[in-house]
Amino acid sequence: MGQLLKIACWDYDRVNPLRDGRAKIEGCDIEFTVNAPHNFFFRAGESPPYDVMEQSFSSYLTRRSRGRVPYTAIPIYPSRMFRHSAIYVRTDRIRTPEEMKDKRIGVPFYGITAVTTARGILADEYGVKPEDLIWVNGGLFNPKERLTQDLGLPASIRIEQETEKSLSQLLIEGGIDGLITAASPSREAMNAPNVGRLFPDYRTVEQAYYKKTRIFPIMHVLGIKTEVLERDPSLALRVYKGFCDAKDICIADLDGDGGAVKATVPWLGPELNATRHAMGKDFWPYGIEKNRPTLEAVTRWSFEQHLSPRKLAVEELFAPETLGVG
């Protein structure tokens, strides 16, 4: 029997080999809890009963910059996503990013990683800064599900609180001019007249963005409970290797074995080839150096958007034992 390690993470294909035993963490027996990330993200600042837990990257940066880190990250990124696709607008009012200035833009929460990333892209690529917009904080589908938290934002960040209608309904009715959200708005909103994505051909725009910047945005990072690491610093590298092994098995599965493709995608082969052509063989890299442009960008965004009181150095983000990996 090895050390019992309690892990909480969503059931990503790149993580599942640790659940089914094809990948191992040296010296550990794994107890794996599967849950949608948002169900435990806001508990990361407390003391959940997990030794290893998926974390909101934006929330982690905020806590880290303020010195409150019940979990210490290692450079494993369970969730990544370009976020040009996360920006929805009233197409009768906004046709270009620059036209978003002084418009009312809904967000489920100012500080979530998807919104932080989209704002960073808008500022870097189009000169649209957070101070240029009016932010409307509300529930995406239900106004009662509005998230609130004191982020200590300055007065230059204009935030309104919506308590009567959902952001999806406001988008349909024109009560807001746009919306930035990780999850899609309601089906009614997506089918409503004059509602669409700011970047309809977002795949082309995102590929061009990656080619220019080498940034593949990180949404979630993996954290190990700090008190557990203090007792056994070697755990950081052992967990890192286990998750790397799981990802390698996942990628091999995507390529198929003997002509039997496991993923439920008819043209997966051409899609994989196109992704490798655009992003290289290791298109979902873990570690630090391969991800340095992304890590430098997100630490800067967190500071520029007033979520972190100072810009963190990349080396401050992770357990010291993992600084030499990747």
DOMI-362723 format. One record per residue (C-alpha): residue number from 1; x, y, z; chain; residue in one letter. Coordinates in pm, whole numbers. Example, Ala and Ser with C-alpha at 12.3 -4.5 7.8 and 13.67 -1.06 7.14 Angstrom:
pt i->1 | c1->1230 | c2->-450 | c3->780 | ch->A | aa->a
pt i->2 | c1->1367 | c2->-106 | c3->714 | ch->A | aa->s
END
This chain:
pt i->1 | c1->0 | c2->0 | c3->0 | ch->A | aa->m
pt i->2 | c1->130 | c2->340 | c3->-95 | ch->A | aa->g
pt i->3 | c1->44 | c2->684 | c3->37 | ch->A | aa->q
pt i->4 | c1->-324 | c2->763 | c3->-21 | ch->A | aa->l
pt i->5 | c1->-355 | c2->1066 | c3->-247 | ch->A | aa->l
pt i->6 | c1->-698 | c2->1226 | c3->-284 | ch->A | aa->k
pt i->7 | c1->-733 | c2->1398 | c3->-622 | ch->A | aa->i
pt i->8 | c1->-1024 | c2->1615 | c3->-741 | ch->A | aa->a
pt i->9 | c1->-1042 | c2->1694 | c3->-1111 | ch->A | aa->c
pt i->10 | c1->-1284 | c2->1688 | c3->-1402 | ch->A | aa->w
pt i->11 | c1->-1279 | c2->1372 | c3->-1616 | ch->A | aa->d
pt i->12 | c1->-1064 | c2->1503 | c3->-1900 | ch->A | aa->y
pt i->13 | c1->-931 | c2->1246 | c3->-2144 | ch->A | aa->d
pt i->14 | c1->-577 | c2->1366 | c3->-2060 | ch->A | aa->r
pt i->15 | c1->-636 | c2->1283 | c3->-1692 | ch->A | aa->v
pt i->16 | c1->-843 | c2->965 | c3->-1712 | ch->A | aa->n
pt i->17 | c1->-547 | c2->722 | c3->-1736 | ch->A | aa->p
pt i->18 | c1->-477 | c2->811 | c3->-1372 | ch->A | aa->l
pt i->19 | c1->-834 | c2->718 | c3->-1284 | ch->A | aa->r
pt i->20 | c1->-830 | c2->380 | c3->-1458 | ch->A | aa->d
pt i->21 | c1->-481 | c2->283 | c3->-1344 | ch->A | aa->g
pt i->22 | c1->-295 | c2->297 | c3->-1675 | ch->A | aa->r
pt i->23 | c1->-88 | c2->585 | c3->-1535 | ch->A | aa->a
pt i->24 | c1->56 | c2->589 | c3->-1183 | ch->A | aa->k
pt i->25 | c1->192 | c2->833 | c3->-930 | ch->A | aa->i
pt i->26 | c1->499 | c2->675 | c3->-776 | ch->A | aa->e
pt i->27 | c1->445 | c2->561 | c3->-419 | ch->A | aa->g
pt i->28 | c1->79 | c2->660 | c3->-414 | ch->A | aa->c
pt i->29 | c1->-263 | c2->499 | c3->-419 | ch->A | aa->d
pt i->30 | c1->-510 | c2->735 | c3->-584 | ch->A | aa->i
pt i->31 | c1->-861 | c2->817 | c3->-468 | ch->A | aa->e
pt i->32 | c1->-1008 | c2->1017 | c3->-756 | ch->A | aa->f
pt i->33 | c1->-1310 | c2->1247 | c3->-722 | ch->A | aa->t
pt i->34 | c1->-1467 | c2->1362 | c3->-1049 | ch->A | aa->v
pt i->35 | c1->-1661 | c2->1685 | c3->-1041 | ch->A | aa->n
pt i->36 | c1->-1721 | c2->1980 | c3->-1269 | ch->A | aa->a
pt i->37 | c1->-1451 | c2->2237 | c3->-1180 | ch->A | aa->p
pt i->38 | c1->-1687 | c2->2519 | c3->-1085 | ch->A | aa->h
pt i->39 | c1->-1833 | c2->2297 | c3->-812 | ch->A | aa->n
pt i->40 | c1->-1514 | c2->2315 | c3->-608 | ch->A | aa->f
pt i->41 | c1->-1321 | c2->2616 | c3->-743 | ch->A | aa->f
pt i->42 | c1->-1455 | c2->2854 | c3->-482 | ch->A | aa->f
pt i->43 | c1->-1355 | c2->2612 | c3->-208 | ch->A | aa->r
pt i->44 | c1->-987 | c2->2627 | c3->-306 | ch->A | aa->a
pt i->45 | c1->-929 | c2->2911 | c3->-62 | ch->A | aa->g
pt i->46 | c1->-1069 | c2->2701 | c3->221 | ch->A | aa->e
pt i->47 | c1->-949 | c2->2353 | c3->314 | ch->A | aa->s
pt i->48 | c1->-1122 | c2->2088 | c3->99 | ch->A | aa->p
pt i->49 | c1->-1053 | c2->1721 | c3->172 | ch->A | aa->p
pt i->50 | c1->-830 | c2->1681 | c3->-136 | ch->A | aa->y
pt i->51 | c1->-453 | c2->1656 | c3->-152 | ch->A | aa->d
pt i->52 | c1->-446 | c2->1752 | c3->-521 | ch->A | aa->v
pt i->53 | c1->-712 | c2->1970 | c3->-680 | ch->A | aa->m
pt i->54 | c1->-781 | c2->2143 | c3->-1010 | ch->A | aa->e
pt i->55 | c1->-770 | c2->2522 | c3->-963 | ch->A | aa->q
pt i->56 | c1->-900 | c2->2829 | c3->-1142 | ch->A | aa->s
pt i->57 | c1->-578 | c2->2986 | c3->-1269 | ch->A | aa->f
pt i->58 | c1->-701 | c2->3343 | c3->-1226 | ch->A | aa->s
pt i->59 | c1->-814 | c2->3280 | c3->-868 | ch->A | aa->s
pt i->60 | c1->-486 | c2->3106 | c3->-791 | ch->A | aa->y
pt i->61 | c1->-287 | c2->3405 | c3->-918 | ch->A | aa->l
pt i->62 | c1->-492 | c2->3643 | c3->-705 | ch->A | aa->t
pt i->63 | c1->-437 | c2->3435 | c3->-391 | ch->A | aa->r
pt i->64 | c1->-70 | c2->3377 | c3->-468 | ch->A | aa->r
pt i->65 | c1->-1 | c2->3747 | c3->-518 | ch->A | aa->s
pt i->66 | c1->-166 | c2->3818 | c3->-183 | ch->A | aa->r
pt i->67 | c1->21 | c2->3541 | c3->-3 | ch->A | aa->g
pt i->68 | c1->-279 | c2->3314 | c3->59 | ch->A | aa->r
pt i->69 | c1->-200 | c2->2977 | c3->-96 | ch->A | aa->v
pt i->70 | c1->-359 | c2->2670 | c3->67 | ch->A | aa->p
pt i->71 | c1->-262 | c2->2493 | c3->-256 | ch->A | aa->y
pt i->72 | c1->67 | c2->2530 | c3->-442 | ch->A | aa->t
pt i->73 | c1->55 | c2->2484 | c3->-817 | ch->A | aa->a
pt i->74 | c1->262 | c2->2252 | c3->-1029 | ch->A | aa->i
pt i->75 | c1->291 | c2->2317 | c3->-1406 | ch->A | aa->p
pt i->76 | c1->10 | c2->2084 | c3->-1512 | ch->A | aa->i
pt i->77 | c1->-271 | c2->2252 | c3->-1706 | ch->A | aa->y
pt i->78 | c1->-586 | c2->2037 | c3->-1719 | ch->A | aa->p
pt i->79 | c1->-788 | c2->2299 | c3->-1906 | ch->A | aa->s
pt i->80 | c1->-674 | c2->2537 | c3->-2178 | ch->A | aa->r
pt i->81 | c1->-879 | c2->2730 | c3->-2430 | ch->A | aa->m
pt i->82 | c1->-846 | c2->3023 | c3->-2665 | ch->A | aa->f
pt i->83 | c1->-1108 | c2->3276 | c3->-2565 | ch->A | aa->r
pt i->84 | c1->-1181 | c2->3484 | c3->-2874 | ch->A | aa->h
pt i->85 | c1->-1484 | c2->3255 | c3->-2901 | ch->A | aa->s
pt i->86 | c1->-1605 | c2->3363 | c3->-2555 | ch->A | aa->a
pt i->87 | c1->-1701 | c2->3715 | c3->-2663 | ch->A | aa->i
pt i->88 | c1->-2064 | c2->3760 | c3->-2771 | ch->A | aa->y
pt i->89 | c1->-2210 | c2->4090 | c3->-2888 | ch->A | aa->v
pt i->90 | c1->-2517 | c2->4264 | c3->-3014 | ch->A | aa->r
pt i->91 | c1->-2422 | c2->4269 | c3->-3380 | ch->A | aa->t
pt i->92 | c1->-2641 | c2->4573 | c3->-3440 | ch->A | aa->d
pt i->93 | c1->-2420 | c2->4772 | c3->-3201 | ch->A | aa->r
pt i->94 | c1->-2074 | c2->4616 | c3->-3207 | ch->A | aa->i
pt i->95 | c1->-1894 | c2->4496 | c3->-3520 | ch->A | aa->r
pt i->96 | c1->-1530 | c2->4539 | c3->-3419 | ch->A | aa->t
pt i->97 | c1->-1345 | c2->4507 | c3->-3087 | ch->A | aa->p
pt i->98 | c1->-1283 | c2->4881 | c3->-3082 | ch->A | aa->e
pt i->99 | c1->-1658 | c2->4945 | c3->-3086 | ch->A | aa->e
pt i->100 | c1->-1685 | c2->4777 | c3->-2746 | ch->A | aa->m
pt i->101 | c1->-1550 | c2->5088 | c3->-2574 | ch->A | aa->k
pt i->102 | c1->-1799 | c2->5247 | c3->-2335 | ch->A | aa->d
pt i->103 | c1->-2042 | c2->4960 | c3->-2395 | ch->A | aa->k
pt i->104 | c1->-2209 | c2->4751 | c3->-2124 | ch->A | aa->r
pt i->105 | c1->-2054 | c2->4404 | c3->-2124 | ch->A | aa->i
pt i->106 | c1->-2197 | c2->4126 | c3->-1910 | ch->A | aa->g
pt i->107 | c1->-1976 | c2->3885 | c3->-1716 | ch->A | aa->v
pt i->108 | c1->-2070 | c2->3600 | c3->-1480 | ch->A | aa->p
pt i->109 | c1->-1785 | c2->3723 | c3->-1259 | ch->A | aa->f
pt i->110 | c1->-1515 | c2->3983 | c3->-1325 | ch->A | aa->y
pt i->111 | c1->-1230 | c2->3762 | c3->-1207 | ch->A | aa->g
pt i->112 | c1->-1291 | c2->3427 | c3->-1380 | ch->A | aa->i
pt i->113 | c1->-1007 | c2->3305 | c3->-1599 | ch->A | aa->t
pt i->114 | c1->-1201 | c2->3303 | c3->-1927 | ch->A | aa->a
pt i->115 | c1->-1297 | c2->3668 | c3->-1882 | ch->A | aa->v
pt i->116 | c1->-947 | c2->3765 | c3->-1766 | ch->A | aa->t
pt i->117 | c1->-806 | c2->3601 | c3->-2079 | ch->A | aa->t
pt i->118 | c1->-1054 | c2->3765 | c3->-2316 | ch->A | aa->a
pt i->119 | c1->-986 | c2->4106 | c3->-2160 | ch->A | aa->r
pt i->120 | c1->-612 | c2->4050 | c3->-2198 | ch->A | aa->g
pt i->121 | c1->-655 | c2->3971 | c3->-2566 | ch->A | aa->i
pt i->122 | c1->-877 | c2->4276 | c3->-2619 | ch->A | aa->l
pt i->123 | c1->-622 | c2->4503 | c3->-2450 | ch->A | aa->a
pt i->124 | c1->-311 | c2->4360 | c3->-2614 | ch->A | aa->d
pt i->125 | c1->-442 | c2->4316 | c3->-2967 | ch->A | aa->e
pt i->126 | c1->-707 | c2->4587 | c3->-3003 | ch->A | aa->y
pt i->127 | c1->-629 | c2->4853 | c3->-2743 | ch->A | aa->g
pt i->128 | c1->-955 | c2->4794 | c3->-2553 | ch->A | aa->v
pt i->129 | c1->-868 | c2->4813 | c3->-2183 | ch->A | aa->k
pt i->130 | c1->-1084 | c2->4703 | c3->-1886 | ch->A | aa->p
pt i->131 | c1->-1136 | c2->5067 | c3->-1788 | ch->A | aa->e
pt i->132 | c1->-1288 | c2->5134 | c3->-2132 | ch->A | aa->d
pt i->133 | c1->-1591 | c2->4912 | c3->-2068 | ch->A | aa->l
pt i->134 | c1->-1882 | c2->4903 | c3->-1825 | ch->A | aa->i
pt i->135 | c1->-1899 | c2->4558 | c3->-1667 | ch->A | aa->w
pt i->136 | c1->-2233 | c2->4407 | c3->-1570 | ch->A | aa->v
pt i->137 | c1->-2198 | c2->4125 | c3->-1317 | ch->A | aa->n
pt i->138 | c1->-2485 | c2->3876 | c3->-1319 | ch->A | aa->g
pt i->139 | c1->-2601 | c2->3517 | c3->-1350 | ch->A | aa->g
pt i->140 | c1->-2564 | c2->3373 | c3->-1698 | ch->A | aa->l
pt i->141 | c1->-2894 | c2->3180 | c3->-1694 | ch->A | aa->f
pt i->142 | c1->-3048 | c2->3276 | c3->-1362 | ch->A | aa->n
pt i->143 | c1->-3004 | c2->3612 | c3->-1185 | ch->A | aa->p
pt i->144 | c1->-3005 | c2->3432 | c3->-851 | ch->A | aa->k
pt i->145 | c1->-2686 | c2->3248 | c3->-949 | ch->A | aa->e
pt i->146 | c1->-2484 | c2->3568 | c3->-964 | ch->A | aa->r
pt i->147 | c1->-2134 | c2->3528 | c3->-816 | ch->A | aa->l
pt i->148 | c1->-2011 | c2->3804 | c3->-590 | ch->A | aa->t
pt i->149 | c1->-1677 | c2->3847 | c3->-424 | ch->A | aa->q
pt i->150 | c1->-1480 | c2->4148 | c3->-301 | ch->A | aa->d
pt i->151 | c1->-1183 | c2->4177 | c3->-536 | ch->A | aa->l
pt i->152 | c1->-1072 | c2->4518 | c3->-410 | ch->A | aa->g
pt i->153 | c1->-1107 | c2->4673 | c3->-755 | ch->A | aa->l
pt i->154 | c1->-1033 | c2->5045 | c3->-805 | ch->A | aa->p
pt i->155 | c1->-1301 | c2->5295 | c3->-900 | ch->A | aa->a
pt i->156 | c1->-1165 | c2->5304 | c3->-1256 | ch->A | aa->s
pt i->157 | c1->-1318 | c2->4957 | c3->-1307 | ch->A | aa->i
pt i->158 | c1->-1687 | c2->5028 | c3->-1355 | ch->A | aa->r
pt i->159 | c1->-1902 | c2->4734 | c3->-1239 | ch->A | aa->i
pt i->160 | c1->-2279 | c2->4722 | c3->-1217 | ch->A | aa->e
pt i->161 | c1->-2466 | c2->4443 | c3->-1037 | ch->A | aa->q
pt i->162 | c1->-2761 | c2->4286 | c3->-1219 | ch->A | aa->e
pt i->163 | c1->-3008 | c2->4111 | c3->-990 | ch->A | aa->t
pt i->164 | c1->-3335 | c2->4107 | c3->-1187 | ch->A | aa->e
pt i->165 | c1->-3257 | c2->3939 | c3->-1520 | ch->A | aa->k
pt i->166 | c1->-3006 | c2->3684 | c3->-1645 | ch->A | aa->s
pt i->167 | c1->-2723 | c2->3798 | c3->-1869 | ch->A | aa->l
pt i->168 | c1->-2860 | c2->3577 | c3->-2148 | ch->A | aa->s
pt i->169 | c1->-3196 | c2->3755 | c3->-2127 | ch->A | aa->q
pt i->170 | c1->-3032 | c2->4096 | c3->-2119 | ch->A | aa->l
pt i->171 | c1->-2837 | c2->4009 | c3->-2433 | ch->A | aa->l
pt i->172 | c1->-3158 | c2->3910 | c3->-2611 | ch->A | aa->i
pt i->173 | c1->-3338 | c2->4227 | c3->-2504 | ch->A | aa->e
pt i->174 | c1->-3046 | c2->4460 | c3->-2562 | ch->A | aa->g
pt i->175 | c1->-3003 | c2->4544 | c3->-2193 | ch->A | aa->g
pt i->176 | c1->-2633 | c2->4475 | c3->-2243 | ch->A | aa->i
pt i->177 | c1->-2427 | c2->4529 | c3->-2555 | ch->A | aa->d
pt i->178 | c1->-2214 | c2->4218 | c3->-2519 | ch->A | aa->g
pt i->179 | c1->-2119 | c2->3928 | c3->-2299 | ch->A | aa->l
pt i->180 | c1->-1797 | c2->3747 | c3->-2212 | ch->A | aa->i
pt i->181 | c1->-1853 | c2->3400 | c3->-2073 | ch->A | aa->t
pt i->182 | c1->-1683 | c2->3061 | c3->-2056 | ch->A | aa->a
pt i->183 | c1->-2011 | c2->2874 | c3->-2099 | ch->A | aa->a
pt i->184 | c1->-2228 | c2->2965 | c3->-2397 | ch->A | aa->s
pt i->185 | c1->-2532 | c2->3189 | c3->-2337 | ch->A | aa->p
pt i->186 | c1->-2874 | c2->3029 | c3->-2346 | ch->A | aa->s
pt i->187 | c1->-2997 | c2->2867 | c3->-2666 | ch->A | aa->r
pt i->188 | c1->-3256 | c2->3142 | c3->-2697 | ch->A | aa->e
pt i->189 | c1->-2980 | c2->3402 | c3->-2685 | ch->A | aa->a
pt i->190 | c1->-2769 | c2->3217 | c3->-2942 | ch->A | aa->m
pt i->191 | c1->-3068 | c2->3208 | c3->-3179 | ch->A | aa->n
pt i->192 | c1->-3185 | c2->3563 | c3->-3115 | ch->A | aa->a
pt i->193 | c1->-3170 | c2->3832 | c3->-3385 | ch->A | aa->p
pt i->194 | c1->-2865 | c2->4060 | c3->-3368 | ch->A | aa->n
pt i->195 | c1->-2672 | c2->3830 | c3->-3132 | ch->A | aa->v
pt i->196 | c1->-2350 | c2->3664 | c3->-3241 | ch->A | aa->g
pt i->197 | c1->-1984 | c2->3618 | c3->-3166 | ch->A | aa->r
pt i->198 | c1->-1751 | c2->3914 | c3->-3200 | ch->A | aa->l
pt i->199 | c1->-1525 | c2->3681 | c3->-3399 | ch->A | aa->f
pt i->200 | c1->-1755 | c2->3453 | c3->-3604 | ch->A | aa->p
pt i->201 | c1->-1458 | c2->3272 | c3->-3761 | ch->A | aa->d
pt i->202 | c1->-1288 | c2->3243 | c3->-3425 | ch->A | aa->y
pt i->203 | c1->-1079 | c2->2941 | c3->-3517 | ch->A | aa->r
pt i->204 | c1->-893 | c2->3133 | c3->-3786 | ch->A | aa->t
pt i->205 | c1->-848 | c2->3433 | c3->-3555 | ch->A | aa->v
pt i->206 | c1->-724 | c2->3215 | c3->-3268 | ch->A | aa->e
pt i->207 | c1->-476 | c2->3029 | c3->-3487 | ch->A | aa->q
pt i->208 | c1->-336 | c2->3360 | c3->-3612 | ch->A | aa->a
pt i->209 | c1->-314 | c2->3481 | c3->-3252 | ch->A | aa->y
pt i->210 | c1->-120 | c2->3172 | c3->-3149 | ch->A | aa->y
pt i->211 | c1->116 | c2->3205 | c3->-3447 | ch->A | aa->k
pt i->212 | c1->186 | c2->3566 | c3->-3353 | ch->A | aa->k
pt i->213 | c1->215 | c2->3534 | c3->-2974 | ch->A | aa->t
pt i->214 | c1->276 | c2->3163 | c3->-2898 | ch->A | aa->r
pt i->215 | c1->14 | c2->3204 | c3->-2626 | ch->A | aa->i
pt i->216 | c1->-217 | c2->2907 | c3->-2564 | ch->A | aa->f
pt i->217 | c1->-427 | c2->3034 | c3->-2273 | ch->A | aa->p
pt i->218 | c1->-435 | c2->2830 | c3->-1953 | ch->A | aa->i
pt i->219 | c1->-771 | c2->2813 | c3->-1777 | ch->A | aa->m
pt i->220 | c1->-696 | c2->2573 | c3->-1491 | ch->A | aa->h
pt i->221 | c1->-384 | c2->2464 | c3->-1310 | ch->A | aa->v
pt i->222 | c1->-322 | c2->2171 | c3->-1077 | ch->A | aa->l
pt i->223 | c1->-253 | c2->2245 | c3->-710 | ch->A | aa->g
pt i->224 | c1->-115 | c2->2030 | c3->-431 | ch->A | aa->i
pt i->225 | c1->-216 | c2->2117 | c3->-75 | ch->A | aa->k
pt i->226 | c1->69 | c2->2327 | c3->62 | ch->A | aa->t
pt i->227 | c1->80 | c2->2151 | c3->398 | ch->A | aa->e
pt i->228 | c1->111 | c2->1815 | c3->218 | ch->A | aa->v
pt i->229 | c1->401 | c2->1945 | c3->8 | ch->A | aa->l
pt i->230 | c1->575 | c2->2080 | c3->316 | ch->A | aa->e
pt i->231 | c1->573 | c2->1730 | c3->463 | ch->A | aa->r
pt i->232 | c1->690 | c2->1567 | c3->139 | ch->A | aa->d
pt i->233 | c1->836 | c2->1804 | c3->-125 | ch->A | aa->p
pt i->234 | c1->915 | c2->1508 | c3->-353 | ch->A | aa->s
pt i->235 | c1->544 | c2->1470 | c3->-418 | ch->A | aa->l
pt i->236 | c1->549 | c2->1767 | c3->-657 | ch->A | aa->a
pt i->237 | c1->763 | c2->1591 | c3->-917 | ch->A | aa->l
pt i->238 | c1->592 | c2->1255 | c3->-869 | ch->A | aa->r
pt i->239 | c1->247 | c2->1407 | c3->-930 | ch->A | aa->v
pt i->240 | c1->385 | c2->1604 | c3->-1225 | ch->A | aa->y
pt i->241 | c1->523 | c2->1288 | c3->-1385 | ch->A | aa->k
pt i->242 | c1->201 | c2->1096 | c3->-1327 | ch->A | aa->g
pt i->243 | c1->-8 | c2->1360 | c3->-1503 | ch->A | aa->f
pt i->244 | c1->245 | c2->1382 | c3->-1787 | ch->A | aa->c
pt i->245 | c1->228 | c2->1004 | c3->-1833 | ch->A | aa->d
pt i->246 | c1->-152 | c2->1021 | c3->-1837 | ch->A | aa->a
pt i->247 | c1->-147 | c2->1287 | c3->-2107 | ch->A | aa->k
pt i->248 | c1->96 | c2->1082 | c3->-2319 | ch->A | aa->d
pt i->249 | c1->-141 | c2->784 | c3->-2302 | ch->A | aa->i
pt i->250 | c1->-431 | c2->1010 | c3->-2399 | ch->A | aa->c
pt i->251 | c1->-250 | c2->1145 | c3->-2706 | ch->A | aa->i
pt i->252 | c1->-163 | c2->791 | c3->-2815 | ch->A | aa->a
pt i->253 | c1->-532 | c2->701 | c3->-2782 | ch->A | aa->d
pt i->254 | c1->-631 | c2->996 | c3->-3000 | ch->A | aa->l
pt i->255 | c1->-410 | c2->867 | c3->-3279 | ch->A | aa->d
pt i->256 | c1->-589 | c2->532 | c3->-3266 | ch->A | aa->g
pt i->257 | c1->-462 | c2->177 | c3->-3227 | ch->A | aa->d
pt i->258 | c1->-480 | c2->-54 | c3->-3525 | ch->A | aa->g
pt i->259 | c1->-715 | c2->178 | c3->-3710 | ch->A | aa->g
pt i->260 | c1->-970 | c2->194 | c3->-3425 | ch->A | aa->a
pt i->261 | c1->-1003 | c2->558 | c3->-3327 | ch->A | aa->v
pt i->262 | c1->-1138 | c2->593 | c3->-2972 | ch->A | aa->k
pt i->263 | c1->-1268 | c2->949 | c3->-2988 | ch->A | aa->a
pt i->264 | c1->-1616 | c2->1005 | c3->-3129 | ch->A | aa->t
pt i->265 | c1->-1504 | c2->1236 | c3->-3410 | ch->A | aa->v
pt i->266 | c1->-1537 | c2->1116 | c3->-3773 | ch->A | aa->p
pt i->267 | c1->-1248 | c2->1322 | c3->-3914 | ch->A | aa->w
pt i->268 | c1->-1022 | c2->1318 | c3->-3610 | ch->A | aa->l
pt i->269 | c1->-710 | c2->1233 | c3->-3813 | ch->A | aa->g
pt i->270 | c1->-723 | c2->1544 | c3->-4031 | ch->A | aa->p
pt i->271 | c1->-809 | c2->1755 | c3->-3726 | ch->A | aa->e
pt i->272 | c1->-505 | c2->1625 | c3->-3537 | ch->A | aa->l
pt i->273 | c1->-284 | c2->1687 | c3->-3839 | ch->A | aa->n
pt i->274 | c1->-414 | c2->2043 | c3->-3870 | ch->A | aa->a
pt i->275 | c1->-356 | c2->2105 | c3->-3498 | ch->A | aa->t
pt i->276 | c1->0 | c2->1971 | c3->-3515 | ch->A | aa->r
pt i->277 | c1->68 | c2->2182 | c3->-3822 | ch->A | aa->h
pt i->278 | c1->-52 | c2->2492 | c3->-3637 | ch->A | aa->a
pt i->279 | c1->91 | c2->2422 | c3->-3291 | ch->A | aa->m
pt i->280 | c1->357 | c2->2152 | c3->-3320 | ch->A | aa->g
pt i->281 | c1->376 | c2->1792 | c3->-3208 | ch->A | aa->k
pt i->282 | c1->336 | c2->1876 | c3->-2838 | ch->A | aa->d
pt i->283 | c1->25 | c2->2089 | c3->-2881 | ch->A | aa->f
pt i->284 | c1->-85 | c2->2063 | c3->-2515 | ch->A | aa->w
pt i->285 | c1->245 | c2->2119 | c3->-2333 | ch->A | aa->p
pt i->286 | c1->297 | c2->2093 | c3->-1960 | ch->A | aa->y
pt i->287 | c1->596 | c2->2240 | c3->-1779 | ch->A | aa->g
pt i->288 | c1->727 | c2->2595 | c3->-1766 | ch->A | aa->i
pt i->289 | c1->961 | c2->2685 | c3->-2052 | ch->A | aa->e
pt i->290 | c1->732 | c2->2566 | c3->-2331 | ch->A | aa->k
pt i->291 | c1->457 | c2->2774 | c3->-2171 | ch->A | aa->n
pt i->292 | c1->656 | c2->3082 | c3->-2072 | ch->A | aa->r
pt i->293 | c1->487 | c2->3321 | c3->-2321 | ch->A | aa->p
pt i->294 | c1->147 | c2->3213 | c3->-2185 | ch->A | aa->t
pt i->295 | c1->255 | c2->3232 | c3->-1821 | ch->A | aa->l
pt i->296 | c1->413 | c2->3576 | c3->-1867 | ch->A | aa->e
pt i->297 | c1->96 | c2->3702 | c3->-2034 | ch->A | aa->a
pt i->298 | c1->-150 | c2->3575 | c3->-1773 | ch->A | aa->v
pt i->299 | c1->53 | c2->3707 | c3->-1477 | ch->A | aa->t
pt i->300 | c1->66 | c2->4046 | c3->-1650 | ch->A | aa->r
pt i->301 | c1->-307 | c2->4039 | c3->-1729 | ch->A | aa->w
pt i->302 | c1->-392 | c2->3960 | c3->-1367 | ch->A | aa->s
pt i->303 | c1->-190 | c2->4261 | c3->-1253 | ch->A | aa->f
pt i->304 | c1->-310 | c2->4501 | c3->-1524 | ch->A | aa->e
pt i->305 | c1->-673 | c2->4409 | c3->-1455 | ch->A | aa->q
pt i->306 | c1->-629 | c2->4479 | c3->-1082 | ch->A | aa->h
pt i->307 | c1->-688 | c2->4120 | c3->-978 | ch->A | aa->l
pt i->308 | c1->-334 | c2->4084 | c3->-839 | ch->A | aa->s
pt i->309 | c1->-170 | c2->4365 | c3->-643 | ch->A | aa->p
pt i->310 | c1->165 | c2->4288 | c3->-809 | ch->A | aa->r
pt i->311 | c1->289 | c2->4105 | c3->-1115 | ch->A | aa->k
pt i->312 | c1->412 | c2->3764 | c3->-1015 | ch->A | aa->l
pt i->313 | c1->728 | c2->3619 | c3->-1163 | ch->A | aa->a
pt i->314 | c1->668 | c2->3289 | c3->-1338 | ch->A | aa->v
pt i->315 | c1->900 | c2->3114 | c3->-1093 | ch->A | aa->e
pt i->316 | c1->681 | c2->3225 | c3->-803 | ch->A | aa->e
pt i->317 | c1->382 | c2->3030 | c3->-931 | ch->A | aa->l
pt i->318 | c1->498 | c2->2674 | c3->-884 | ch->A | aa->f
pt i->319 | c1->646 | c2->2435 | c3->-631 | ch->A | aa->a
pt i->320 | c1->1026 | c2->2486 | c3->-634 | ch->A | aa->p
pt i->321 | c1->1087 | c2->2119 | c3->-716 | ch->A | aa->e
pt i->322 | c1->913 | c2->2164 | c3->-1054 | ch->A | aa->t
pt i->323 | c1->1092 | c2->2476 | c3->-1175 | ch->A | aa->l
pt i->324 | c1->1328 | c2->2279 | c3->-1397 | ch->A | aa->g
pt i->325 | c1->1064 | c2->2080 | c3->-1585 | ch->A | aa->v
pt i->326 | c1->937 | c2->2143 | c3->-1935 | ch->A | aa->g
END
